[in-house]
Amino acid sequence: MESKSIIEKRLDELELKLKEAKSKNNNKEIEGVLNEIYKWEENHFIIVKEELKALGISNYKQDLSTFMNDMRVFFTNTWSKNYHEDLKELSEYSNIEEFKNFIGETAQIRYEVLSNCFIGDAKLEEHKKLISKTTRILLKYYFRI
């Protein structure tokens, strides 16, 4: 199952803090929380990029585009045609958060959906061969698949 880093946990805490500040309509507090969120997000992205670089993801933007294309093709080949229209939401320009939201609301749901995609019969095994090494790295990093 997908686990949260210290930074992701802190960002969740800050989101709650921001909601509280907004409910109080306290603009100074809202501004302070937003500034802290931006700093944590920036640090998180820097750390993620460095971790991915160590795993072989050297051009994040290009590699993420490859991931999105691979996953769209994989889903087209393995999902029911009833869901093919929904796949239009994914494009080579989608980011990882958009992909996560597309797959499911929570980490648990995302894990279940994706793990079910990669476990099964021989036909699924054949489709898995279509996925690039880049996509396998990103699936493992973000979703523990």
N, C-alpha and C positions, 0 to 999 in steps of 0.2 A: 504494500500500500504506500502511496505517496506520503512522505513525511515532510514536515515543515522545518525550515532552517530557523535559526535564532532571529535572523533579519525578518523572515516572513511572519514569525510570531509577533515580533515588535510592530511590524506594519499593521497586523490585525488589531493589536492593542491601540495603536494610534488612530485607526479608523473608528473604533468605539469612542475614543476620546474626542475625535472630531464631531461625531454625532451628538455627544453631550454638549459640546461647545455651541453647535448649531442650534440645539434645542433651547439653550439659554440666550441665544442671539448675541453672544459675546464675540464681537469682531476681532478684538485683540487676541483672545484665546484661539479663535479660529485661525488667524494668521500664523500664530506661533506653532500650532499643531501642523498646519500645512507645510510650513518651512521644515519642520522636523521630518515629516513624511517624505518630502522631496530629497532630503539628505540620505535617509535610510534607503529609499528606492535607488538612488544613484549608487550607493555603496553595494546594494544587492546586485545590481546589474553588472558592476565591475567584477565582483566576486564570481558571479555566474559565468561571465565571459572568460575569466581566467581558468575556472574549473573545466569549462567546455574545451578551451584551447588545449589543456593538458590531455583531454580525451580524443583530440584529433579534429575538433571543430575550429578551423582556423579563420573562416570567413562567416561570421554569425549570420549576417543578412542573407547571403547566398545559400548557406547550408539550411537555414530555416525555410527558405523558399523551396529547396529540394525536399525537405521534410513535408511541407504542405502539399506539394504535388504528389509525392509518393503516397501519402495517406489518402488523398482524394482518389487516386487510382486504385489503391488497395480497397477502400470502402466501396467504390463502384463495382469492383469485381467480387466482393464478398457479401455486401449488404443487399437486402431485398430492394427491388426497384421502387418500392414505396418510399424509400428514403433518398433516392437519387436527386430529387428536387432540392432537398435540404443541403446536399453536398455543394450546391452553388454558393453557399455561405462561405465556404473555404476557398481561398485563392492563394496564389503564390505570394501575395502581399499580406496575408493574414499574419498576426503575431501569435505568440504562444498562449497568451491570455484568451484571445479569441478562439483558439483551438480548444483550450480547456473548457470554455463556456459552451462551445458547440457539443462537446462530448458529454458533459454533465455538470450539474451545479456544485457537487461536492467532490472532494478527493476520492472518497469511497466509491461513488458512482462512476467517476472517470476510470478508476482502477478496474472495477468490475466490467465496464463496457470494453475497455481495451484488452484486458486479460482474456475475456471471452472471444475476442477477435483473433487471438493468437494461439488458442488452444482448440484442438479438435481434429477433424478428419484429415485425410491425405490431401484433399483439395485445398484446404487452408494452408497446409505445408507448402504446396506449390505456389500459392499466392504470396507467401512470406518471402519466397526467393526473389520476388520483384522489388522488394524494398531495399534501398541502398544502405550501405554501411553507415552513412551519415544519419539516416532516419533511425536505424537501430540504436545508434549512440544517443540520439535525442529522446527516443522512447524510454531507454533505460535511465537516462539522467532525470527527465521530468516526471516519469510515470512508473519507474521501477519495473518495467515490462521487459 
